[in-house]
């Protein structure tokens, strides 16, 4: 009788211990582990760009699509900056910014075209699905034209960041990766400058 009671107690202890061990495993399996801070930051940055601009179709899924879409995207920026300078602006900082956009992106357009033709054949811009992002600057005053330009170019630059972010997830040539990183660095700085400029303009 005593022996049977001891066996029952022993079995109960084993069962309780097994249940506790099982629950511990379940907890570990379902626990959401926290990434290091630097990895969290990098992941959020990339995800934010893609999420913010998916509605504009600015994410790409290949090197070829990145090059094909970045050409008209740059061409639109050059056209808008040229129009701003032709209309005239007294804001020297804005003038220099427009000139730098024209110079840098004109060079990149030539480079992108040469890559496309070398790697993928003749470039046919009419086959590229690209929706214009810049409004016509037909407003009456310099400050109004400057505001339209800055508001639209900020979003335009953010679209370039989204493309450069998304292409990095796919197999690409080293020179394309270098260009994408350069676009992210330079246009991120220009976004900060444009937001500062926008804050100084009078409301219309």
KOLDOPA-679857 format. One record per atom (N, C-alpha, C): residue number from 1; atom name; x, y, z. Coordinates in Angstrom, 1 decimal, always signed. Example, Ala and Ser with C-alpha at 12.3 -4.5 7.8 and 13.67 -1.06 7.14 Angstrom:
BEGIN
1,N,+13.2,-5.7,+7.8
1,CA,+12.3,-4.5,+7.8
1,C,+13.2,-3.3,+7.8
2,N,+12.8,-2.2,+7.1
2,CA,+13.7,-1.1,+7.1
2,C,+12.9,+0.0,+7.9
This chain:
BEGIN
1,N,+0.8,-1.2,+0.0
1,CA,+0.0,+0.0,+0.0
1,C,+0.9,+1.2,+0.0
2,N,+1.9,+1.2,+0.9
2,CA,+2.8,+2.4,+1.0
2,C,+3.6,+2.5,-0.3
3,N,+4.0,+1.3,-0.9
3,CA,+4.7,+1.4,-2.1
3,C,+3.9,+1.9,-3.3
4,N,+2.6,+1.6,-3.3
4,CA,+1.7,+2.1,-4.4
4,C,+1.6,+3.6,-4.2
5,N,+1.4,+4.1,-3.0
5,CA,+1.3,+5.5,-2.8
5,C,+2.5,+6.3,-3.3
6,N,+3.7,+5.7,-2.9
6,CA,+4.9,+6.4,-3.4
6,C,+5.0,+6.4,-4.9
7,N,+4.6,+5.4,-5.6
7,CA,+4.6,+5.4,-7.0
7,C,+3.7,+6.4,-7.6
8,N,+2.5,+6.5,-7.0
8,CA,+1.5,+7.6,-7.4
8,C,+2.1,+9.0,-7.3
9,N,+2.7,+9.2,-6.2
9,CA,+3.4,+10.6,-6.0
9,C,+4.5,+10.8,-7.0
10,N,+5.3,+9.8,-7.2
10,CA,+6.4,+9.9,-8.2
10,C,+5.9,+10.2,-9.6
11,N,+4.8,+9.5,-10.0
11,CA,+4.2,+9.8,-11.3
11,C,+3.7,+11.2,-11.4
12,N,+3.0,+11.6,-10.3
12,CA,+2.5,+13.0,-10.3
12,C,+3.5,+14.1,-10.5
13,N,+4.7,+13.8,-9.8
13,CA,+5.8,+14.8,-9.9
13,C,+6.3,+14.8,-11.3
14,N,+6.5,+13.7,-11.9
14,CA,+7.0,+13.6,-13.3
14,C,+6.0,+14.3,-14.2
15,N,+4.7,+14.1,-14.0
15,CA,+3.7,+14.8,-14.9
15,C,+3.8,+16.3,-14.8
16,N,+3.8,+16.8,-13.5
16,CA,+3.9,+18.2,-13.3
16,C,+5.1,+18.8,-13.9
17,N,+6.3,+18.1,-13.7
17,CA,+7.5,+18.6,-14.3
17,C,+7.5,+18.6,-15.8
18,N,+6.8,+17.6,-16.4
18,CA,+6.7,+17.6,-17.9
18,C,+5.8,+18.7,-18.4
19,N,+4.7,+19.0,-17.7
19,CA,+3.9,+20.1,-18.1
19,C,+4.6,+21.4,-18.0
20,N,+5.4,+21.6,-16.9
20,CA,+6.1,+22.9,-16.8
20,C,+7.1,+23.0,-17.9
21,N,+7.8,+21.9,-18.2
21,CA,+8.8,+22.0,-19.3
21,C,+8.2,+22.3,-20.6
22,N,+7.0,+21.7,-20.9
22,CA,+6.3,+21.9,-22.1
22,C,+5.9,+23.4,-22.2
23,N,+5.3,+23.9,-21.2
23,CA,+4.9,+25.3,-21.2
23,C,+6.0,+26.3,-21.4
24,N,+7.2,+25.9,-20.9
24,CA,+8.4,+26.7,-21.0
24,C,+8.8,+26.8,-22.5
25,N,+8.7,+25.6,-23.2
25,CA,+9.1,+25.5,-24.6
25,C,+8.1,+26.3,-25.4
26,N,+6.8,+26.2,-25.1
26,CA,+5.8,+27.0,-25.9
26,C,+6.1,+28.5,-25.8
27,N,+6.4,+28.9,-24.5
27,CA,+6.7,+30.3,-24.3
27,C,+7.9,+30.8,-25.1
28,N,+9.0,+30.0,-25.1
28,CA,+10.2,+30.3,-25.9
28,C,+9.9,+30.4,-27.4
29,N,+9.1,+29.5,-27.9
29,CA,+8.8,+29.4,-29.3
29,C,+8.0,+30.6,-29.8
30,N,+7.1,+31.1,-28.9
30,CA,+6.2,+32.2,-29.3
30,C,+6.7,+33.5,-28.9
31,N,+7.8,+33.6,-28.2
31,CA,+8.4,+34.8,-27.7
31,C,+8.9,+35.6,-28.9
32,N,+8.6,+36.9,-28.9
32,CA,+9.1,+37.8,-30.0
32,C,+10.4,+38.4,-29.6
33,N,+11.5,+37.9,-30.2
33,CA,+12.8,+38.4,-29.8
33,C,+13.1,+39.8,-30.3
34,N,+13.8,+40.6,-29.6
34,CA,+14.1,+42.0,-29.9
34,C,+15.4,+42.0,-30.7
35,N,+15.4,+42.7,-31.9
35,CA,+16.6,+42.8,-32.6
35,C,+17.5,+43.9,-32.0
36,N,+18.8,+43.8,-32.3
36,CA,+19.7,+44.9,-31.9
36,C,+19.2,+46.2,-32.4
37,N,+19.5,+47.3,-31.7
37,CA,+18.9,+48.6,-32.1
37,C,+19.3,+49.0,-33.5
38,N,+20.6,+48.8,-33.8
38,CA,+21.1,+49.2,-35.2
38,C,+20.3,+48.5,-36.3
39,N,+20.0,+47.2,-36.0
39,CA,+19.3,+46.4,-37.0
39,C,+17.8,+46.9,-37.1
40,N,+17.2,+47.3,-36.0
40,CA,+15.9,+47.8,-36.0
40,C,+15.8,+49.1,-36.8
41,N,+16.8,+49.9,-36.6
41,CA,+16.7,+51.2,-37.3
41,C,+16.9,+51.0,-38.8
42,N,+17.8,+50.2,-39.2
42,CA,+18.0,+49.9,-40.7
42,C,+16.7,+49.3,-41.3
43,N,+16.1,+48.4,-40.6
43,CA,+14.9,+47.8,-41.1
43,C,+13.8,+48.8,-41.3
44,N,+13.6,+49.6,-40.3
44,CA,+12.5,+50.6,-40.3
44,C,+12.7,+51.6,-41.5
45,N,+13.9,+52.0,-41.7
45,CA,+14.2,+53.0,-42.7
45,C,+13.8,+52.4,-44.1
46,N,+14.2,+51.2,-44.4
46,CA,+13.9,+50.7,-45.7
46,C,+12.4,+50.4,-45.8
47,N,+11.8,+49.9,-44.8
47,CA,+10.4,+49.6,-44.8
47,C,+9.5,+50.9,-45.0
48,N,+9.9,+51.9,-44.3
48,CA,+9.2,+53.2,-44.4
48,C,+9.2,+53.7,-45.8
49,N,+10.3,+53.7,-46.5
49,CA,+10.4,+54.2,-47.8
49,C,+9.5,+53.4,-48.7
50,N,+9.5,+52.1,-48.6
50,CA,+8.7,+51.3,-49.5
50,C,+7.2,+51.5,-49.2
51,N,+6.9,+51.6,-47.9
51,CA,+5.5,+51.8,-47.6
51,C,+4.9,+53.1,-48.0
52,N,+5.7,+54.2,-47.8
52,CA,+5.3,+55.5,-48.2
52,C,+5.0,+55.7,-49.6
53,N,+5.7,+54.9,-50.5
53,CA,+5.6,+55.2,-51.9
53,C,+5.1,+54.1,-52.8
54,N,+4.6,+53.0,-52.1
54,CA,+4.0,+51.9,-52.9
54,C,+2.9,+52.4,-53.7
55,N,+2.1,+53.4,-53.3
55,CA,+1.0,+53.8,-54.0
55,C,+1.4,+54.5,-55.3
56,N,+2.6,+55.0,-55.4
56,CA,+3.1,+55.7,-56.6
56,C,+3.8,+54.7,-57.5
57,N,+3.8,+53.4,-57.1
57,CA,+4.5,+52.5,-58.0
57,C,+6.0,+52.6,-58.0
58,N,+6.6,+53.2,-56.9
58,CA,+8.0,+53.5,-56.9
58,C,+8.9,+52.4,-56.3
59,N,+8.3,+51.2,-56.0
59,CA,+9.1,+50.1,-55.6
59,C,+9.4,+49.3,-56.9
60,N,+10.6,+48.7,-56.9
60,CA,+11.0,+47.9,-58.1
60,C,+11.4,+46.5,-57.7
61,N,+11.4,+45.6,-58.6
61,CA,+11.7,+44.2,-58.3
61,C,+12.9,+43.6,-59.1
62,N,+13.6,+44.5,-59.8
62,CA,+14.8,+44.0,-60.5
62,C,+15.7,+45.2,-60.9
63,N,+16.9,+44.9,-61.2
63,CA,+17.9,+45.9,-61.7
63,C,+17.3,+46.6,-63.0
64,N,+16.8,+45.8,-63.9
64,CA,+16.3,+46.3,-65.1
64,C,+15.2,+47.3,-64.9
65,N,+14.3,+47.0,-64.0
65,CA,+13.2,+47.9,-63.7
65,C,+13.6,+49.2,-63.1
66,N,+14.6,+49.0,-62.2
66,CA,+15.2,+50.2,-61.5
66,C,+15.8,+51.2,-62.5
67,N,+16.6,+50.7,-63.4
67,CA,+17.2,+51.6,-64.4
67,C,+16.1,+52.2,-65.3
68,N,+15.2,+51.3,-65.8
68,CA,+14.2,+51.8,-66.7
68,C,+13.3,+52.9,-66.1
69,N,+13.0,+52.7,-64.8
69,CA,+12.1,+53.7,-64.2
69,C,+12.9,+55.0,-63.7
70,N,+14.2,+54.8,-63.3
70,CA,+14.9,+55.9,-62.8
70,C,+15.2,+56.9,-63.9
71,N,+15.3,+56.5,-65.2
71,CA,+15.6,+57.4,-66.3
71,C,+14.5,+58.5,-66.4
72,N,+13.2,+58.1,-66.6
72,CA,+12.1,+59.1,-66.7
72,C,+12.0,+59.9,-65.4
73,N,+12.2,+59.2,-64.3
73,CA,+12.1,+59.9,-63.0
73,C,+13.1,+61.0,-62.9
74,N,+14.4,+60.8,-63.3
74,CA,+15.4,+61.8,-63.3
74,C,+15.1,+62.9,-64.4
75,N,+14.6,+62.5,-65.5
75,CA,+14.2,+63.4,-66.6
75,C,+13.2,+64.4,-66.1
76,N,+12.2,+63.9,-65.3
76,CA,+11.2,+64.8,-64.8
76,C,+11.8,+65.8,-63.8
77,N,+12.7,+65.4,-63.0
77,CA,+13.3,+66.3,-62.0
77,C,+14.1,+67.4,-62.8
78,N,+14.9,+67.0,-63.8
78,CA,+15.7,+67.9,-64.6
78,C,+14.7,+68.9,-65.3
79,N,+13.6,+68.5,-65.8
79,CA,+12.7,+69.4,-66.5
79,C,+12.1,+70.4,-65.5
80,N,+11.7,+69.9,-64.3
80,CA,+11.1,+70.8,-63.4
80,C,+12.1,+71.8,-62.9
81,N,+13.4,+71.4,-62.6
81,CA,+14.4,+72.3,-62.1
81,C,+14.7,+73.3,-63.2
82,N,+14.7,+72.9,-64.5
82,CA,+15.0,+73.8,-65.6
82,C,+13.9,+74.8,-65.7
83,N,+12.7,+74.4,-65.6
83,CA,+11.5,+75.3,-65.7
83,C,+11.6,+76.4,-64.6
84,N,+11.9,+75.9,-63.4
84,CA,+12.1,+76.9,-62.2
84,C,+13.1,+78.0,-62.5
85,N,+14.2,+77.6,-63.0
85,CA,+15.3,+78.5,-63.3
85,C,+14.9,+79.5,-64.5
86,N,+14.2,+78.9,-65.5
86,CA,+13.7,+79.7,-66.6
86,C,+12.7,+80.8,-66.1
87,N,+11.8,+80.4,-65.2
87,CA,+10.8,+81.3,-64.7
87,C,+11.5,+82.4,-63.8
88,N,+12.6,+82.0,-63.2
88,CA,+13.4,+82.9,-62.3
88,C,+13.0,+82.8,-60.9
89,N,+14.0,+82.9,-60.0
89,CA,+13.8,+82.9,-58.6
89,C,+14.9,+83.8,-57.9
90,N,+14.5,+84.6,-56.9
90,CA,+15.5,+85.4,-56.2
90,C,+16.2,+84.6,-55.1
91,N,+15.7,+83.4,-54.8
91,CA,+16.3,+82.6,-53.7
91,C,+17.5,+81.9,-54.2
92,N,+18.7,+82.4,-53.8
92,CA,+19.9,+81.9,-54.3
92,C,+20.1,+80.4,-53.9
93,N,+19.7,+80.0,-52.7
93,CA,+19.8,+78.6,-52.2
93,C,+19.0,+77.7,-53.1
94,N,+17.8,+78.2,-53.5
94,CA,+16.9,+77.4,-54.4
94,C,+17.5,+77.3,-55.8
95,N,+18.1,+78.4,-56.2
95,CA,+18.8,+78.4,-57.5
95,C,+19.9,+77.4,-57.6
96,N,+20.8,+77.4,-56.6
96,CA,+21.9,+76.5,-56.5
96,C,+21.4,+75.0,-56.5
97,N,+20.3,+74.8,-55.7
97,CA,+19.8,+73.4,-55.6
97,C,+19.3,+73.0,-56.9
98,N,+18.5,+73.8,-57.6
98,CA,+18.0,+73.5,-59.0
98,C,+19.1,+73.2,-59.9
99,N,+20.2,+74.0,-59.9
99,CA,+21.4,+73.8,-60.8
99,C,+22.0,+72.4,-60.5
100,N,+22.1,+72.1,-59.2
100,CA,+22.8,+70.8,-58.8
100,C,+21.9,+69.6,-59.2
101,N,+20.6,+69.8,-59.1
101,CA,+19.7,+68.7,-59.5
101,C,+19.9,+68.4,-61.0
102,N,+20.0,+69.5,-61.8
102,CA,+20.1,+69.4,-63.2
102,C,+21.5,+68.7,-63.6
103,N,+22.5,+69.2,-63.0
103,CA,+23.9,+68.7,-63.3
103,C,+24.0,+67.2,-62.9
104,N,+23.7,+66.9,-61.6
104,CA,+23.8,+65.5,-61.1
104,C,+23.0,+64.5,-61.9
105,N,+21.7,+64.9,-62.1
105,CA,+20.8,+63.9,-62.6
105,C,+20.9,+63.8,-64.1
106,N,+21.4,+64.8,-64.8
106,CA,+21.7,+64.7,-66.2
106,C,+22.8,+63.7,-66.5
107,N,+23.8,+63.8,-65.6
107,CA,+24.9,+62.8,-65.7
107,C,+24.4,+61.4,-65.4
108,N,+23.6,+61.2,-64.4
108,CA,+23.1,+59.9,-64.1
108,C,+22.2,+59.4,-65.2
109,N,+21.4,+60.2,-65.8
109,CA,+20.6,+59.8,-67.0
109,C,+21.4,+59.1,-68.1
110,N,+22.5,+59.8,-68.4
110,CA,+23.4,+59.3,-69.5
110,C,+24.0,+58.0,-69.0
111,N,+24.4,+57.9,-67.8
111,CA,+25.0,+56.6,-67.2
111,C,+23.9,+55.5,-67.2
112,N,+22.7,+55.8,-66.8
112,CA,+21.7,+54.8,-66.8
112,C,+21.3,+54.3,-68.1
113,N,+21.2,+55.2,-69.1
113,CA,+20.9,+54.8,-70.5
113,C,+22.0,+53.9,-71.1
114,N,+23.3,+54.2,-70.8
114,CA,+24.4,+53.4,-71.3
114,C,+24.3,+52.0,-70.7
115,N,+24.0,+51.9,-69.4
115,CA,+23.9,+50.6,-68.8
115,C,+22.8,+49.8,-69.4
116,N,+21.7,+50.5,-69.5
116,CA,+20.5,+49.7,-70.1
116,C,+20.8,+49.2,-71.4
117,N,+21.4,+50.0,-72.3
117,CA,+21.6,+49.6,-73.7
117,C,+22.7,+48.5,-73.7
118,N,+23.7,+48.5,-72.8
118,CA,+24.7,+47.5,-72.8
118,C,+24.2,+46.2,-72.2
119,N,+23.4,+46.2,-71.2
119,CA,+22.9,+45.0,-70.5
119,C,+21.6,+44.5,-71.0
120,N,+20.7,+45.4,-71.5
120,CA,+19.3,+44.9,-71.8
120,C,+18.9,+45.3,-73.2
121,N,+19.7,+46.0,-74.0
121,CA,+19.3,+46.3,-75.3
121,C,+18.8,+47.8,-75.4
122,N,+18.2,+48.1,-76.6
122,CA,+17.7,+49.5,-76.8
122,C,+16.7,+49.9,-75.8
123,N,+16.8,+51.1,-75.3
123,CA,+15.9,+51.6,-74.3
123,C,+14.7,+52.3,-74.9
124,N,+13.5,+51.8,-74.6
124,CA,+12.3,+52.3,-75.2
124,C,+11.5,+52.9,-74.0
125,N,+11.6,+54.3,-73.9
125,CA,+10.9,+54.9,-72.8
125,C,+9.4,+54.9,-72.8
126,N,+8.9,+54.7,-74.0
126,CA,+7.4,+54.7,-74.2
126,C,+6.8,+53.4,-73.5
127,N,+7.6,+52.4,-73.3
127,CA,+7.1,+51.1,-72.7
127,C,+7.2,+51.1,-71.2
128,N,+7.8,+52.2,-70.6
128,CA,+8.0,+52.2,-69.2
128,C,+6.7,+52.8,-68.5
129,N,+6.2,+52.1,-67.6
129,CA,+5.0,+52.7,-66.8
129,C,+5.5,+53.6,-65.8
130,N,+5.4,+54.9,-66.1
130,CA,+5.8,+55.9,-65.1
130,C,+4.8,+57.0,-65.0
131,N,+4.3,+57.3,-63.8
131,CA,+3.3,+58.4,-63.6
131,C,+4.0,+59.6,-63.2
132,N,+3.9,+60.8,-63.9
132,CA,+4.5,+62.0,-63.5
132,C,+4.1,+62.4,-62.1
133,N,+5.1,+63.0,-61.4
133,CA,+4.9,+63.4,-60.0
133,C,+5.0,+64.9,-59.7
134,N,+5.3,+65.6,-60.7
134,CA,+5.5,+67.1,-60.6
134,C,+4.4,+67.8,-61.2
135,N,+3.9,+68.9,-60.5
135,CA,+2.8,+69.7,-61.1
135,C,+3.4,+70.8,-62.0
136,N,+2.6,+71.3,-62.9
136,CA,+3.0,+72.5,-63.7
136,C,+3.1,+73.7,-62.8
137,N,+4.2,+74.4,-62.9
137,CA,+4.4,+75.6,-62.1
137,C,+3.9,+76.9,-62.8
138,N,+2.5,+76.9,-62.9
138,CA,+1.9,+78.0,-63.7
138,C,+1.3,+79.1,-62.7
139,N,+1.8,+79.1,-61.5
139,CA,+1.3,+80.0,-60.5
139,C,+1.9,+81.4,-60.8
140,N,+1.3,+82.4,-60.2
140,CA,+1.6,+83.8,-60.6
140,C,+2.9,+84.4,-59.9
141,N,+3.2,+84.0,-58.7
141,CA,+4.4,+84.7,-58.0
141,C,+5.5,+83.7,-57.9
142,N,+6.7,+84.3,-57.6
142,CA,+7.9,+83.5,-57.4
142,C,+7.8,+82.5,-56.2
143,N,+7.2,+83.1,-55.1
143,CA,+7.1,+82.3,-53.9
143,C,+6.1,+81.1,-54.1
144,N,+5.1,+81.3,-54.9
144,CA,+4.1,+80.3,-55.2
144,C,+4.8,+79.2,-56.0
145,N,+5.5,+79.6,-57.1
145,CA,+6.2,+78.6,-57.9
145,C,+7.2,+77.8,-57.1
146,N,+8.0,+78.5,-56.2
146,CA,+9.0,+77.9,-55.4
146,C,+8.3,+76.9,-54.5
147,N,+7.1,+77.2,-53.9
147,CA,+6.5,+76.3,-53.0
147,C,+6.0,+75.0,-53.8
148,N,+5.4,+75.2,-54.9
148,CA,+5.0,+74.0,-55.7
148,C,+6.2,+73.1,-56.1
149,N,+7.3,+73.8,-56.5
149,CA,+8.5,+73.0,-56.8
149,C,+9.0,+72.2,-55.6
150,N,+9.1,+72.9,-54.5
150,CA,+9.7,+72.2,-53.3
150,C,+8.7,+71.1,-52.8
151,N,+7.5,+71.4,-52.7
151,CA,+6.5,+70.4,-52.2
151,C,+6.6,+69.1,-53.1
152,N,+6.6,+69.3,-54.4
152,CA,+6.6,+68.2,-55.3
152,C,+7.9,+67.5,-55.4
153,N,+9.0,+68.3,-55.3
153,CA,+10.3,+67.7,-55.4
153,C,+10.7,+66.9,-54.2
154,N,+10.2,+67.2,-53.0
154,CA,+10.4,+66.4,-51.8
154,C,+9.8,+65.0,-52.0
155,N,+8.5,+65.0,-52.5
155,CA,+7.9,+63.7,-52.7
155,C,+8.6,+62.9,-53.8
156,N,+9.0,+63.7,-54.9
156,CA,+9.8,+63.1,-56.0
156,C,+11.1,+62.4,-55.5
157,N,+11.8,+63.1,-54.7
157,CA,+13.0,+62.6,-54.1
157,C,+12.8,+61.4,-53.3
158,N,+11.7,+61.4,-52.5
158,CA,+11.3,+60.3,-51.6
158,C,+11.0,+59.1,-52.5
159,N,+10.4,+59.3,-53.7
159,CA,+10.2,+58.2,-54.6
159,C,+11.5,+57.6,-55.1
160,N,+12.5,+58.4,-55.3
160,CA,+13.8,+57.9,-55.7
160,C,+14.4,+57.0,-54.6
161,N,+14.2,+57.5,-53.4
161,CA,+14.7,+56.7,-52.2
161,C,+14.0,+55.4,-52.2
162,N,+12.7,+55.3,-52.4
162,CA,+12.0,+54.1,-52.4
162,C,+12.5,+53.1,-53.4
163,N,+12.8,+53.6,-54.6
163,CA,+13.3,+52.7,-55.7
163,C,+14.7,+52.2,-55.3
164,N,+15.5,+53.1,-54.8
164,CA,+16.9,+52.7,-54.5
164,C,+16.9,+51.8,-53.3
165,N,+16.0,+51.9,-52.4
165,CA,+15.9,+51.0,-51.2
165,C,+15.4,+49.6,-51.7
166,N,+14.4,+49.6,-52.6
166,CA,+13.8,+48.3,-53.0
166,C,+14.7,+47.5,-53.9
167,N,+15.5,+48.1,-54.7
167,CA,+16.3,+47.4,-55.7
167,C,+17.4,+46.7,-54.9
168,N,+17.8,+47.2,-53.8
168,CA,+18.9,+46.6,-53.0
168,C,+18.6,+45.2,-52.6
169,N,+17.3,+44.8,-52.6
169,CA,+16.9,+43.4,-52.1
169,C,+17.1,+42.4,-53.2
170,N,+17.5,+42.8,-54.4
170,CA,+17.6,+41.9,-55.5
170,C,+19.0,+41.8,-56.1
171,N,+19.3,+40.8,-56.9
171,CA,+20.7,+40.7,-57.4
171,C,+20.9,+41.9,-58.4
172,N,+21.9,+42.7,-58.1
172,CA,+22.3,+43.8,-59.0
172,C,+23.8,+43.9,-59.1
173,N,+24.2,+44.6,-60.1
173,CA,+25.7,+44.8,-60.3
173,C,+26.2,+45.8,-59.3
174,N,+27.5,+45.7,-59.0
174,CA,+28.1,+46.6,-58.0
174,C,+28.0,+48.0,-58.4
175,N,+28.1,+48.4,-59.7
175,CA,+28.0,+49.8,-60.0
175,C,+26.6,+50.3,-59.8
176,N,+25.6,+49.5,-60.0
176,CA,+24.2,+49.9,-59.8
176,C,+23.9,+50.0,-58.3
177,N,+24.5,+49.1,-57.5
177,CA,+24.4,+49.3,-56.0
177,C,+25.0,+50.6,-55.5
178,N,+26.2,+50.9,-56.1
178,CA,+26.9,+52.1,-55.7
178,C,+26.1,+53.3,-56.1
179,N,+25.5,+53.3,-57.3
179,CA,+24.6,+54.5,-57.7
179,C,+23.4,+54.6,-56.7
180,N,+22.8,+53.5,-56.4
180,CA,+21.6,+53.5,-55.5
180,C,+21.9,+54.1,-54.2
181,N,+23.1,+53.7,-53.6
181,CA,+23.5,+54.2,-52.4
181,C,+23.8,+55.7,-52.5
182,N,+24.4,+56.1,-53.6
182,CA,+24.6,+57.6,-53.8
182,C,+23.4,+58.4,-53.9
183,N,+22.4,+57.8,-54.6
183,CA,+21.1,+58.5,-54.7
183,C,+20.4,+58.7,-53.3
184,N,+20.5,+57.6,-52.5
184,CA,+20.0,+57.7,-51.1
184,C,+20.7,+58.8,-50.3
185,N,+22.0,+58.8,-50.4
185,CA,+22.8,+59.8,-49.6
185,C,+22.5,+61.2,-50.1
186,N,+22.6,+61.5,-51.4
186,CA,+22.5,+62.9,-51.9
186,C,+21.1,+63.4,-51.8
187,N,+20.1,+62.6,-52.1
187,CA,+18.7,+63.0,-52.2
187,C,+18.1,+63.1,-50.8
188,N,+18.6,+62.3,-49.8
188,CA,+18.2,+62.5,-48.4
188,C,+18.6,+63.9,-47.9
189,N,+19.9,+64.3,-48.2
189,CA,+20.4,+65.6,-47.8
189,C,+19.5,+66.7,-48.5
190,N,+19.2,+66.5,-49.7
190,CA,+18.4,+67.5,-50.5
190,C,+17.0,+67.6,-49.9
191,N,+16.4,+66.5,-49.5
191,CA,+15.1,+66.6,-48.8
191,C,+15.1,+67.4,-47.6
192,N,+16.2,+67.3,-46.8
192,CA,+16.3,+68.1,-45.6
192,C,+16.4,+69.6,-45.9
193,N,+17.2,+69.9,-46.9
193,CA,+17.4,+71.3,-47.4
193,C,+16.1,+71.8,-47.9
194,N,+15.3,+71.0,-48.7
194,CA,+14.1,+71.5,-49.3
194,C,+13.0,+71.8,-48.2
195,N,+13.0,+70.9,-47.2
195,CA,+12.0,+71.1,-46.1
195,C,+12.3,+72.4,-45.4
196,N,+13.6,+72.7,-45.2
196,CA,+14.0,+73.9,-44.5
196,C,+13.6,+75.1,-45.4
197,N,+13.9,+75.0,-46.7
197,CA,+13.5,+76.1,-47.6
197,C,+12.0,+76.3,-47.6
198,N,+11.3,+75.3,-47.6
198,CA,+9.8,+75.3,-47.6
198,C,+9.3,+76.0,-46.4
199,N,+9.9,+75.8,-45.3
199,CA,+9.4,+76.4,-44.0
199,C,+9.6,+77.9,-44.0
200,N,+10.5,+78.4,-44.9
200,CA,+10.8,+79.9,-44.9
200,C,+9.9,+80.6,-45.9
201,N,+9.1,+79.9,-46.7
201,CA,+8.3,+80.6,-47.7
201,C,+7.0,+81.0,-47.1
202,N,+6.5,+82.2,-47.6
202,CA,+5.2,+82.6,-47.1
202,C,+4.1,+81.7,-47.7
203,N,+3.0,+81.6,-46.9
203,CA,+1.8,+80.8,-47.4
203,C,+1.1,+81.6,-48.5
204,N,+0.5,+80.8,-49.4
204,CA,-0.3,+81.5,-50.5
204,C,-1.7,+81.0,-50.5
